[in-house]
Structures are given as structure tokens and as C-alpha cells.
Amino acid sequence: MADTQDMQDGKNYHLNVPQASTVFPLKGSNALDWGMKNRLARVFSPEDGHTVMLAVDHGYFQGPTTGLERIDITIVPLIPFADALMITRGALRSSIPPEMSKPVVLRSTGGQSILKELSNERITVDIEDAVRLNASALAVQVYIGGVHEHQSIGNLVELVDAGNRHGIPTMAVTGVGKDMVRDSKYLGLATRICAELGAHFVKTYYCETGFARVAAGCPVPLVIAGGKKLPEKEALEMAYHAVNEGAAGVDMGRNIFQCETPKAMIQAVRAVVHGQETPEKAMDLYLSLKTIEEGNQYAK
């Protein structure tokens, strides 16, 4: 028990200095609770509001995707260069060292494979398990215009409500069916619906025409998916244009871990997203780091 004798009155009240009342810098997030903001500040850098998320959750419907056959070997070395890791709970528990300090965006829906209708998903993670895994955010696929649109929207709402009770934000991932056009009209519709129904940030695709309108029309942060594997210069150009047109970062997978030198690529992507480098300079960085990485591999 503290000694109550000879107690002194406090003196550093700074009477002429108003108490600080900061505005949370992340788009659309200022009214959230402290825990929500704290978790979002792990995923998005407080310095610039941007993020480089590393998506490695493909196995939940694709199985052992090229580059993800051994997550413990191919992905763990990339973690220091990512701002957040998007992953399933099974892969997290089995393959990621618990000493990792990067935030986890936990894939929380599934239930189908590439052999079936992709939009037929359900919630696959209980909120209590997400808490046990110290998740910084939940990820839910939403198929606007898909066969099971209503069901996937219901999954989003259910996870948002569960996350709100525990202070965990939800990222909606706009799933686009093979017969749908990834244009600004569709992406604007899908991202706005997700935000209106409570998603705290949204993952979507970049479109070359009208993406700035998509980003402006979504009241919460957007991160872009890398999508299919592209040549490195094209992937860097996509990231550059998306960020300059309003995206808060990227959630890339195949365009990083399927590169010949993934460490070099993720650092080049960081240079674009956080360093505001042009695609040309980022490509130069990639090539120089690639030479070093290949040299290290050869030395082994």
C-alpha cells in the first residue's frame, strides 16, 4: 500500500495547455472505439495511413497454391517486410511462429472450393477463436451480384456485429464472379454496400478507368487485391496508380510470393505504398535487391 504520509499536491497541471484531442487519421474511423482504432493502427501505418498486407489465405479454397506449398519456408521470411498478414487460422497455428509481432487479418469465411460455386460461403471462425488468436481484423468475402449474394452479405453483417462486441474491425473482400466486369460501376457498387453495412475497411480490385471515383465513394479505407500474377513492373504500376487515386494500400499475395525473388518484390511494393516511389524507381530497387537475393541463394 502506498505511503499516505507527507503526500504532496500535484503541481504539473499545465493549466494553460488544453488537453490534447486528436483526430484519428484513418478515413471514416474517427467515431470508432479505442480498441478498434488501436487495432486499425496496427494494420495501417499511423505515419501515412497506408498498409502493405501480405495475403496468404488462398489455400482455404485453392489448396496448396503455387508459392504456398510450405508457408513456414516461403512466407515466414517475408513477414518482417509486411505491415499485416492475411491468413487462415489453420495456417496461422501450424506455420507461423507465435513470436511474430505483425497484426493478423484473419480469414473468417469459407466453405467451398474451386470445384464448386465460389459465392457459397459461410462463417468459419467463431469470434472467441479470433480473440484467442489475437486477430487485429476479420476478413469476410462478399459476393455482390453472385449466386449467394444474400448469404455472403449476411456473413458480413454477422461478423461486423461480433467484431464490434470485441473491438475487432472487419475487412470486407469484394469477390467478383468470372462473368462479372471489374469496372468502376461494379466496384463502386460493391465497396459502397460493404461500407454501408458496417465494414471498417474493404479489399477490392483496381480498375484503370474510374478508380478514383470508387475510392471517393467508399467512406472507409480501400486496399487493392493483387489479383493474378503480373509482371513485376505491371504490379508496381497498379499499386502506384491505386494509391495515388485514393487506395490506402495493397493486400498482395501472388504478385509477391510467386515472384522469383519475393523479398525483393515486397520491398519494392513498400517503396511505392509507403515511400511514394514511382514504378520506375521501385523497379530499379527490385532489380538491385533481386541481384542480392539471388546471390545469397547461390551462396547457399
C-alpha positions in Angstrom: 0.0 0.0 0.0 1.3 3.4 -0.9 2.6 5.6 1.9 -0.1 8.2 2.7 2.2 10.3 4.9 3.7 13.5 3.6 1.6 13.4 0.4 2.2 16.4 -1.8 -0.4 18.1 -4.1 0.2 17.6 -7.8 1.8 20.6 -9.4 2.2 19.8 -13.1 -1.4 20.6 -14.2 -0.3 22.7 -17.2 -3.2 24.9 -16.7 -2.6 26.9 -19.8 -2.4 23.9 -22.1 -5.7 22.4 -23.3 -5.9 18.6 -23.1 -5.0 17.1 -26.5 -7.9 15.8 -28.5 -6.5 14.2 -31.6 -8.4 13.2 -34.7 -7.8 9.5 -35.8 -6.3 9.9 -39.2 -7.8 6.8 -40.9 -10.7 7.5 -43.3 -14.1 7.1 -41.7 -12.8 5.7 -38.4 -12.8 8.6 -36.0 -16.1 7.6 -34.3 -14.8 4.1 -33.5 -14.0 2.9 -30.0 -10.4 2.9 -28.7 -9.8 -0.8 -29.2 -11.0 -0.6 -32.8 -8.7 2.3 -33.6 -5.8 0.6 -31.9 -6.2 -2.5 -34.0 -6.6 -0.5 -37.2 -3.5 1.5 -36.3 -1.6 -1.8 -36.3 -2.8 -2.7 -39.8 -2.4 0.8 -41.3 0.7 2.9 -40.5 -0.1 5.9 -38.3 2.5 7.9 -40.2 0.8 7.7 -43.7 -2.4 5.7 -43.2 -1.2 3.1 -45.7 -0.6 -0.6 -45.5 1.2 -3.4 -47.3 -0.7 -6.5 -46.4 0.6 -9.9 -47.4 -2.3 -12.2 -48.4 -1.5 -15.9 -47.9 -5.1 -17.2 -47.3 -5.5 -18.7 -50.8 -5.4 -22.3 -49.5 -8.8 -22.0 -47.9 -10.4 -22.7 -51.3 -7.4 -23.4 -53.7 -5.5 -25.9 -51.7 -1.6 -25.8 -51.9 -1.3 -22.8 -54.2 2.0 -22.3 -56.0 4.3 -20.5 -53.6 2.3 -21.5 -50.6 3.1 -25.2 -50.5 5.2 -24.6 -47.4 4.2 -21.4 -45.7 6.8 -22.0 -43.0 9.6 -21.8 -45.6 8.3 -19.3 -48.2 6.2 -16.9 -46.2 7.8 -16.6 -42.8 10.9 -14.8 -44.2 8.6 -12.2 -45.8 6.8 -11.3 -42.7 9.3 -8.6 -41.5 8.6 -6.6 -44.7 4.8 -6.7 -44.4 2.6 -4.4 -42.3 0.0 -7.2 -41.8 -0.6 -10.8 -42.6 -3.9 -12.1 -44.1 -4.1 -15.8 -43.2 -6.4 -18.6 -42.1 -6.4 -19.8 -38.5 -5.2 -23.2 -39.5 -2.1 -21.9 -41.3 -1.5 -19.4 -38.5 -1.5 -22.0 -35.8 0.5 -24.6 -37.8 3.0 -22.5 -39.7 3.6 -19.0 -38.2 5.9 -18.6 -35.2 4.0 -17.1 -32.2 6.8 -14.6 -31.7 5.6 -12.8 -34.8 4.5 -9.3 -33.8 2.8 -8.2 -37.0 -1.0 -7.9 -37.0 -3.2 -10.7 -38.3 -6.1 -10.2 -40.6 -7.9 -13.4 -40.1 -9.8 -15.1 -42.9 -13.1 -15.9 -41.3 -15.3 -17.2 -44.1 -15.1 -20.2 -46.4 -16.9 -23.4 -47.0 -16.4 -24.0 -50.7 -13.6 -25.0 -53.1 -12.5 -24.1 -56.6 -14.6 -27.2 -57.7 -17.8 -25.5 -56.6 -19.7 -22.2 -56.7 -17.3 -19.8 -55.1 -20.0 -17.5 -53.6 -21.5 -20.3 -51.4 -19.6 -19.3 -48.2 -20.4 -19.4 -44.5 -18.7 -18.0 -41.4 -15.9 -20.4 -40.5 -14.3 -18.7 -37.4 -16.0 -18.1 -34.1 -15.3 -14.7 -32.7 -13.9 -16.2 -29.5 -11.3 -18.1 -31.5 -10.4 -14.8 -33.3 -9.8 -13.3 -29.8 -7.7 -16.3 -28.8 -5.6 -15.8 -31.9 -5.2 -12.1 -31.1 -6.6 -11.1 -34.5 -6.3 -7.4 -35.4 -9.1 -7.7 -38.0 -11.5 -10.2 -39.5 -11.8 -10.9 -43.3 -15.1 -11.8 -44.9 -15.8 -12.5 -48.6 -18.8 -10.6 -50.1 -20.2 -11.6 -53.5 -22.3 -8.7 -54.7 -24.2 -9.9 -57.7 -23.2 -13.5 -57.0 -25.5 -16.5 -56.8 -25.3 -16.4 -53.0 -25.1 -12.6 -52.6 -27.7 -12.5 -49.8 -25.9 -15.2 -47.8 -22.5 -13.5 -48.1 -23.9 -10.1 -47.1 -25.4 -11.9 -44.0 -21.9 -13.3 -43.2 -20.5 -9.7 -43.3 -23.2 -8.3 -41.0 -22.8 -11.2 -38.6 -19.1 -10.8 -38.4 -19.3 -7.0 -38.1 -21.7 -7.3 -35.1 -19.5 -10.0 -33.4 -16.3 -7.9 -34.0 -18.0 -4.8 -32.7 -18.7 -6.5 -29.4 -15.0 -7.4 -29.0 -13.4 -4.3 -30.6 -12.1 -6.2 -33.7 -12.6 -4.5 -37.1 -13.9 -6.3 -40.2 -12.5 -6.2 -43.7 -15.0 -7.0 -46.5 -13.4 -8.6 -49.5 -15.3 -8.0 -52.7 -15.5 -11.3 -54.6 -16.0 -10.8 -58.3 -17.5 -13.7 -60.3 -15.9 -14.8 -63.5 -18.8 -13.5 -65.5 -18.7 -10.0 -63.9 -16.8 -7.0 -65.2 -14.4 -5.4 -62.8 -15.3 -1.9 -63.8 -15.8 1.2 -61.7 -19.6 0.9 -61.7 -19.5 -2.6 -60.3 -16.6 -1.9 -57.8 -18.2 1.3 -56.7 -21.5 -0.6 -56.0 -19.8 -3.5 -54.2 -17.5 -1.4 -52.0 -20.2 1.1 -51.0 -22.6 -1.7 -50.0 -19.9 -3.3 -47.8 -19.1 0.0 -46.1 -22.8 0.9 -45.6 -23.3 -2.4 -43.9 -20.5 -1.8 -41.4 -17.2 -3.0 -42.9 -14.4 -1.0 -41.4 -12.2 -1.3 -44.5 -12.7 -3.0 -47.9 -10.5 -5.0 -50.1 -11.3 -4.7 -53.8 -9.7 -4.7 -57.3 -8.1 -1.8 -59.1 -9.7 -0.6 -62.4 -7.8 1.6 -64.8 -10.8 3.8 -65.5 -12.7 5.5 -62.7 -10.9 4.0 -59.7 -10.6 7.4 -58.1 -14.4 7.6 -58.1 -14.6 4.1 -56.5 -12.3 5.2 -53.7 -14.1 8.6 -53.2 -17.5 6.9 -53.0 -16.4 4.4 -50.3 -16.4 6.1 -46.8 -13.9 3.7 -45.3 -10.3 2.8 -46.5 -9.8 0.6 -49.6 -6.9 -1.8 -50.1 -6.5 -3.3 -53.5 -6.0 -7.0 -54.3 -3.0 -8.0 -56.3 -5.1 -10.5 -58.3 -3.4 -12.8 -60.8 0.3 -12.9 -61.2 1.5 -10.0 -63.3 5.0 -9.0 -64.5 6.7 -7.1 -61.7 6.6 -3.7 -63.4 2.9 -4.0 -64.0 2.2 -5.0 -60.4 4.2 -2.0 -59.2 2.3 0.3 -61.6 -1.0 -1.0 -60.4 0.0 -0.3 -56.8 1.2 3.2 -57.6 -1.9 4.2 -59.5 -4.2 2.8 -56.9 -2.6 4.6 -54.0 -2.4 7.8 -56.0 -6.1 7.5 -56.8 -7.2 7.0 -53.2 -6.4 3.5 -52.1 -4.9 3.1 -48.6 -2.6 0.3 -49.7 -2.5 -3.2 -51.1 -3.2 -6.7 -50.0 -1.0 -8.6 -52.3 -0.3 -12.3 -52.5 0.6 -14.0 -55.8 2.4 -10.8 -57.1 4.8 -11.2 -54.2 5.1 -14.8 -53.2 5.1 -16.1 -56.8 8.0 -13.9 -57.8 11.4 -15.4 -58.3 12.7 -13.2 -55.5 9.7 -12.4 -53.2 11.8 -10.5 -50.6 12.9 -8.0 -53.3 9.3 -7.6 -54.6 7.7 -6.9 -51.3 10.3 -4.3 -50.6 9.7 -2.7 -53.9 5.9 -2.6 -53.2 6.6 -1.0 -49.9 8.7 1.7 -51.7 5.6 2.5 -53.7 3.0 2.4 -51.0 4.9 4.0 -48.1 7.8 5.7 -49.9 5.7 7.3 -52.8 8.3 6.0 -55.3 7.4 5.9 -58.9 7.1 2.4 -60.5 10.3 3.1 -62.4 12.3 3.7 -59.3 10.6 0.9 -57.5 11.5 -1.5 -60.4 15.1 -0.4 -60.1 15.0 -1.2 -56.4 13.5 -4.6 -57.2 16.2 -5.4 -59.7 19.0 -4.4 -57.4 17.5 -6.3 -54.4 16.9 -9.3 -56.8 20.6 -9.4 -57.6 21.5 -9.5 -53.9 18.8 -12.1 -53.1 19.8 -14.4 -56.0 23.4 -14.0 -54.9 22.5 -15.1 -51.4 20.6 -18.1 -52.7 23.6 -19.1 -54.9 25.9 -18.8 -51.9 23.8 -21.4 -50.1 
